[in-house]
Amino acid sequence: MDITSLQSEYRAGTLTPTKLVEQIYCDIEAQGERPVWITLVPKERSLLRAAELEASASSSSLPLFGVPFAVKDNFDVAGLPTTAACPAFAHDAVETATAVQRLLDAGAILIGKTNMDQFATGLVGTRSPYGICSSVFDPEYISGGSSSGSAVAVARGLVSFSLGTDTAGSGRVPAAFNQLVGLKPSRGWISTQGLLPACRTLDCVSIFAETCGDAARVFHVARGFDAADDYSRVPSPGQGATPWSVPGPACAFRFGVPTAESLQWFGDEAARERFDAAVEALVALGGEPIRFDYEPFRKTASLLYSGPWVAERLAALKDFLQEHPDAMEPTVGSIISGASRYSAVEAFDAYYALGALRRETASIWERADFLVLPTAPTQYTIAQVQQAPVELNSNLGYYTNSVNLLDLAAIAIPAGFKANGLPFGVSLIGKTFTDDGLLQVADRLHRSLAITLGGSDRKLIDTPAIVPSSAPHGCILMAVVGAHLTGQPLNWQMTQRKARLVRATHTHGDYRLYAVPNTTPPKPGLVYEPGFGGQGIEVEIWAMPEDTVGSFLNAIPPPLSLGTLRLADGSTVKGFLCEPAGIAGAQEITHLGGWRKYIQGLV
């Protein structure tokens, strides 16, 4: 039930939101409300919502018009109970969480609230009194958690997307186990107002969808600053710039891959094979693998449950735990109540340790644009998890637990199937606010590794790919014409600023080129002359992070300057121009078509 296909049917008149809602509730009735759902929106209420959307002439232009979705039952929705999978905790919400309200305002239709590991404590999906969700591919295997119901609702085709949460990997592990895309955004980009905290300083609202394009569409609607959320934030200009995300041979990317010695599979050799195939696919897409030692990331991951951050869970629930000491699921209760043993001194010691690990892991970002990791090293049966609930849960977080502690962005995507018929997934991990660039690369990788969508037989190839924006996130397209070209003496001023070559092209025909006299190294001057009607001048287009443009501009000597250039295809970019006075007495070299031919003639 991908969003593009759904809305295409709406436009064609072959489907209406009302008909879709009727079908969804029929499917839920046939499958049973449990264990996927904890609370459904009353059918009459959903039908009324659909009818209101159909009756409004302006609603059809909304970005999520008529799109059904679900939310994990730790989000508040006005008029519905919030249980966090603990009946004794249940209370009727008065207000709707900011993220959920933004989706509703965009035309989406909420179907219900989904099952979860109680109080979002777990990666397994087995810690709920409302039943145990299983993978849609094998009922004996876990669905992953804690956002278990949110993932299964999408994988079964009951909704187009869902919201989960992700503190340790709960928005990614269930995606891997149900052949879904799981977006864990940079912390704070989607508001957590109205969300019951697990670890308030680390929590993220996550998105489950069938495609990266759907995840991106929902993300763009849900994200944004929220003054009601103390941890809300948005990127500053240039922060999280992803010049490496542009497709094409000119803009290759470098991706980090753990050394073989630092990878851990817990005996699942089939998972190793699928991961190796994903690495090969990234290379085929133009990437260069950079090997790194995963050990500092593993040490960071161990802090989350084996350190005082678990006390944040107790901080959120201390009053409830005191009043209802026996109301929690046994494993969840032992984890949360056990947090009381940590002291303030231990908390600060752990915070210092995290600071050292952040410094140690930062070196990889000087060499790699993003990392590729297995989303989970293996997948367990429900019976196995019930026999060793803590140990196996810890194993599942081997590649996910460090991400929020290190303040990184992540997106999990399907990466094919293992020999036992279970899906495997990989995750792309990037620096804070690189989400948009990660989504673009992840979409290309997903399409090279997967065939079907979720638990269905519908084809990924039949859904639209993400259309790259004209400029990568956080970047300005910059045209260079002379000494800054690839291989020329000032090209380092581009690469030092992390700019990446996008493509080579020509200007519109109304430009002349001159060799500016008395410049070191030699530089050309590009001058705009309306109506000149030439053949255009060779230029390279580079994607430059916005926050480095100022220092670049400051380094440009007169008579050169930055202005707006018109390209042969009619588009415009920023680039080098020359003041008319600067070409007095200069040699015109327009007939050569570019600076390189002129330089070759000087040799």
N, C-alpha and C positions, 0 to 999 in steps of 0.2 A: 504494500500500500504506500509506495513512495509518493511524495508530495506532488511532483510534477505530473505524474500519470493521473493522480486523483483529480487535480485541478483541471487537467485537460478534458477529463470526462465531464466535469462541471460545465466547462465552456461549451462543450459539444452538446450538452443537454441529455446525455445518456445516463447521467446520475445526478442526484441532488443531495445536499447534506441530510435532508430528512430520510431519504431512502437509505443512505449509508448508515445513519444512526440506527434505524430499524434493523438493518442487517447485522450490525455489530452486537446489539443486545440479543439477537437471536443466536449468534455464534457463541456468545458468553453463556447463554442459557444451555446450549447444547453441550458445551465443554465443562460447565460447572464454574461457579464463581470462585471457589477455592481450588488451588492455593494461590492463583495469580493475584486475585483482588482481595483487599481487606474491606473497602467500602466503594460501592458503585454510586455514581451520581444517579438519582432516580431517573428512570427512562423518560418519564413525562417531562422532567426538567431539561434533559438533553434534547428531546424533540422540540420543546419550546425554544431553546437556544438555536437549533437548526432553522426553525421556521422564522425566527427573528432575523437571522442572517439572510435568508432567502428573500424576505420582504423588503430589506433595505437596499436601495439602488446603489449606494456607495460601498456596501460591504464586499461586493465581489472583487473590488480592487485591493482589498486587504491582503497582506503577504501570506497569511495563513488561513485564508477564507475556507471554512468548512473542514479544516484538517483535524481529525480526532487525535487526542493525546491522553497520556496518563501521567500521574505524578506519584512518586514514592510517598509513603504515608508518614513521612516526617516533615512534609510541607503543610502549612496551614492553608485551608480553603474555606472561606466563609460559608457557614451552614453545614459543613461536614465535620465529622470527628477526626481528630488527629490522635493516632494510637501509638505510632512508632513500633508497631507489632507487640504492644504490651496492653492488654485489655484494662488493667488497673490504672494505666496512665491516661486512658482515653478522655478527651475533653472536646467539646464543640468549639471550633474556631470562629472567632468574631470577624477577623480580617483575613484577606488572602495574601499570601506571600508575594513579594514584588515580582519575582521571576514568573510566577504563574499568572499574575494579573497582566503582565506585558504580553504574554502569549494569548490570553483571552481578548485583550484589546486589539490584537492583530488578526482576530477572526477565528482562532482555534476553538475546538469544542472539547471540553474535558469530559472524559468517560468515567474516570474513577481514580481511586488511590490504591496503590499496589503493595504487595507483600514485601517483606524485607527482613534481613537479620535484625533482631530486636535492638533498638536504639543505635542502629547503623554500626553494630559491633561485629564485624566478621567479613570474610571474603568467600563464604561457602554457600550461603542461602539455606542453611538447615536450622537456623536458630530462631524459629518463629512458632508461636502457638496456632497460627492460622494455616499451617501446612507447609510442606517442603516443596519448593519449585525444583524441577529437574531440567536438564538441558533438553531442548526441543528435538535433539538428535538421538537421545537415548535416555529413557526414563530412569535407568539405574545410576546415571551420572548427575553430579550436582550442576545447578544452573550458574553457580557463582553468586556472590553476594557482595555487599549487603543489599544492593539494588536488584534483588532477584526478580521480583514480579515486574519491575519496570522493563527489564531486558526481555523476559519471556512474552510480555504483552506485545512488544514490537515484533519479536521473532515469529510469533503465531499469527501475525497480521491483524490483530485486534485493534491496533492503533498505528498511526504513521510514525510517531515518535513518542518519547517519554522523557521525563526528568528523573534523574537519580541524584545521588550525592557521591562524592569521592573524597575521602580523607586518606585512605591507604591503598586505594585501587578499586573501590566499589563501582566506579563508573567505567572501568576498563575490563576487569576480569570477567564479569557477566557478558560483556560484549564478545569477548574471545570465545566463550563457551556456547554462544548462540549465533555465531556468524553475523555479528552486527558491528557497526561503527560506534565507538564510544569516545566522545569528546570530553576530556577533562581540561577545562579552560584554565588560564592563568588565574591564580587566586584573586578574588575581588572583582573580576570583570563582570561576572553575573552576581547580582545581589543575593545575599543569604538572609535578608530580612524576612521573617516569617518561617524560617527553617529551624527546627530543633537542633541545637548544636551537638556534634559528636566531639570534635576538637575545634573549638571556635576559631582559633588562629590559623587552622589548616584547611577547614572545610571548603569544598567547591561544589557548586551545582553542576552536575554532569548531564550530558545529552546522549540518548540512545537513538539511533536512526539506522535505516537500511543502507544509506549512501553518505558519502562525505558531503555531497551537495545539499542533502536534506539537513544534515547536522549544521552546516554553515548557515543555511537559511534560518534555522531556529536560533542559532547563536547570535546572529545579527539582530534579531528581534529582541532576544532576552537580555542582551548585555547592555551595559551603560551604568553611569554613576548613580548611586542611590544614597542620599544624605541620611537616610534612616539606618543604613548599615555602616557601622563604625569601621569596617574593614573594606569597604567599597573603594575601588580605584580604577582609573583608566590610564592608558598609555599616554605619555607626553610625546611631543613630536619627535619622530625618529626612534623612539623606544620600541624595541622588538622588531626593528626593520629586518625584512627578509629578502634582500636583493637576490639571493640564491634560488628563490622559489619560481622564477620565470622558466617556463618550459622551453626546450630547444637546445641545440648543440652549443650555442654561444655561451650559455649560462649554466655551467656545470655546478654541481654541489658536492660538498664533502660531508660524509656521514660517519659518525663514530660507531664502531662495532667492538664489543668486548672481546678480549683475547680468549682463545679457546680454554685456557687454564682458569679464567675467572667466570666462565659460564657454568651454570648449574642446571641439570635436567632431572634430578631425582630418579634416574633410571629410564627416562622416557626418550629413547633414541629416535623415535619417529618425530618427536618435537624438534630435536636437533636438525634432522633432515629438512623439515619444513622451514626452519629458520635460515639454514644455509641457502635454500632456494629463494627466500625473500631478499637476502643480501645480494644474490646474483641478479635478481630482478631490479634492485636499485642501481646496480652497476649498469645494467642494460638501459636504464632510464637516463644515464649520463652522470651517475654519481661515482665518487672516488672513496673507497672505504679507508677509514683511519682507525687502526687498532688502538685500544686503550684498556687499561686495567680497571675492571669493574669493582675491585675490592673497596675503594673509598665509598662508592655508592651503596655497597652491601652493608658497610659499617653504619652508614647513615640510616638505612632502612631498619636496622636493628634497634635504633633509638626509639622508634615509634611505639612499639609495644613492650620493649624491654627497658624502657626509660620512663621518665616522669611525664612525658606527654600524655600518657594514659590518664593522668590525673585531671586533664581537661574534661574527660568524660564524666568523672566524678563531680567536677565543678558544675556541670550542667544538670546533674541529676541528684545531687546530695540530699536535697529536701525530700524528694520522692523516695529515695533509697531508705532514708531514715524512717519514713512513715509506712513504707511497704517493703520491708526487708526480704520478704519471700516471694515477691511478685515477679521477679525477673527470671528469665530462662537461666538454668544453672551455670552454663559457661559464661554467658554475658554477665551474670551477677558476680561471678568470681573475678572476672577481669576488672569490672568497674569498682567493686568494693575493695579489691586488692590494691587499688591506686592510693589508698589512704596511707600506705606505708612510706610514700615518698616525702622527703622533706624539702624545704625551700633551698637548702644548700645543694641537695642532689639535683634540683631543677636547674639551678645556675650552673652547676658543673656540666650538666648535659647540654645546656645552651652554649657553654664555651666549647665543648666538644663539637657541637654542630658548626660553630663558627670556623673551627679548624678544618672540618671536613668540607665546608663550602669553599674555603680557600683552596684546598687540595683538588676538589673536583673542577674548580673554575678553569684549570689549565686546558682541559679538553676543548673548551669553547674557543680557544685561540687557534685550534687546529680543525675543528669540525663545526659545521653549520647546525647539525642536529644529530641525535643518536637514534639508532634502531635497536630495539630490545625485544625479546619475547615478551608478550603480555603476561603470560603465566608459563612456568616451566613444564607443567603437566596438568592433568585433570583427574580428579578422584571420583570414585563412586560415593553415593550417599552413605552406604554401609561403612566404607573406609573412614569417612569423615566422622561418623558417629563413634567409631572406636578410638580415634585419636584427634579430637576436635581442635585442640590448640596447636599441636605440632604441624598438622597438615595445613591448617589455616596459615600458619607462618610460612610454610613452603610456598604457598600461592602468592604471597606478597614479596617474594624475593626480588622481582623486577619492578614492583610498583610502589612499595612503601616509602622510598626515598624522595619521590617526585615533589610532593608538597612541602616536605621539610626543606628541600633545596630551592623552592619557589620556581618551579619549572612548569611548562605547559606540556600536554601530552594528548595524543589521539591514538586510539586502538583501532585496528582494522583487521578484517578477515584475511587470512593468508593461506587458504587451501585446507584440505582435509588430510588427516593422518590415515594410516592403513586400517585402523579400527573404526573408521567412519565418523570420528569426532573432529570438529573443526579446530584449527589452530589459528592463533592471531599474533600479530606483532604490533608494537607501539613505536611511534615516532615521538621523541622527546626533544623539546627545544627550550631556549631561554624564555624568560618571562615576556609575555605579549607577542610571541612569535606564532600564535595560534592560526592566524589567517594563512601564513606561509606554509605551516605544517599541513593544514587542510588541503592546500593545492597539491603538494607533493604526495600526501597520503592518498588523494583521489587517484592520481596516476598509478601509484603502486597497487592500490586496491584493484584497479581494473586490469592490472597485469597478473594478478594472483588468484582472483575469485571469479566464479561463474554465476552463482545464484545469489538470491537475496534472503537473508534471515533463514527461517525454516521452510521457505517455499521453494518452488521450482521456477519462479520468475527469474529472468535473466538480468544481470547487472548491465550488460551491454545495451539493453533497451532503455536505460535511464540516462539522462544527460550528464555529461561530465561538467565539472566546475569550469566556468569560463574565466580565464585569468584576467584580472583587472589590468588596465593600461600600464599602471606602475605597481610594483610589488608593495606590500604593506610597509608603511613608514618610509617610503623612498620617493625621490624625485628623479624623473628621467632626464638625463643630462647628455647633450650632444657635444662631442669633442671632435676637433677638425685638424689638429696639428700635433704639437709636441706631447699631447696627452693620449694620443692613439696607442694601441697595443704595440709594444716594442720600441716606442719612442722615449726620449730621455725623461719626460715628466709624467710618464704613465704611473710611476710610483705614487704620485699624489692622488690617484684614483684608488689604487689597491690599498694604500695605507688607511683610507677612509672606509674600507670594506665594500667599496663599490664593485659591482659585477657587470661585465659586458653582456648586453642583451642581444644586440644585433648590429650589423653593419648595413648602412643604407645611404641614401643621397638626400640632399636638401631639395626643396622646390627649385625650379629653374631660375628664380629671380634673385640669385646670389652670385656675387663675384668674389674671387679669391686672390689675395695679394701676399707677397713675401714681405713682411714688415721689416724695414731696415733697422740695423743696430740693436738686435735682440739676441740674447744668449740664454739658453740655446735658441737657434733660429725658430721663429714662430710665424704662422700665417695670420692674415687678417681677413675675416669673412664679413662682407658688406652686403646689406640688403638693398636691391635696386628694383623697385616695382616695375614690371613690364619688360625686364631684361630678356626673359625667355630663353635662358641657357639650358644646359643639360643637367644642371645640378652638381653639387660638390659632394665628394665622398665624406661621410661622417660615421662615427661609431656612437651608438646609444648605450649609455651606462645607467644602471640603477644605483643611485647614491642615497644612503641614509639621510633623512631630512636634517638630523641634528649635526651633520658634518658639513653641510653646504656653506654655513657661515665662515668656517675656517678656510674652506676652499675658495670662496669669493675673496677673502682677505688676502690670499696669496696671489691673486691675479694682478699683474702690473699693467699700467696704462700703456698704450691706448686700448688694450683689450678690456672687455667687460662681459658680464653674463646678461643675456636677454632671452627673448622668445624666438625660436626658429621654427619655420614652417618646413615640413618634410615633403618628400615627393608624393607620399600618399595623402597629403592634405592635413595630417595631424600636426600638432605643435608640441614642442618640448623646450626646455631651457637649454641654453648652450652659449658657446663663445661667439661674440660679435666684436667688431672693431669700430672705434669712433672714426668718422670720415676723415678727420684731420690726421689720423694715424697713418693713412696710406699716401700721404703727400710724398711724391718721389719714389713710391714703392713699385716694385715689378709686379705686373698683373700675371697671374698664373692660372686664371680661370680655365683656359683651354686644356690644361693638363688634367682637369677633373678631380684633383685631390692633392693633398700635401705629400703623400708618399712618392708620387712620380717626380715631384719637384726635388725632394731630398735625394732620390736615386740619381738625378742628374747632377747633383753637386759632388757626388763621390768620384 
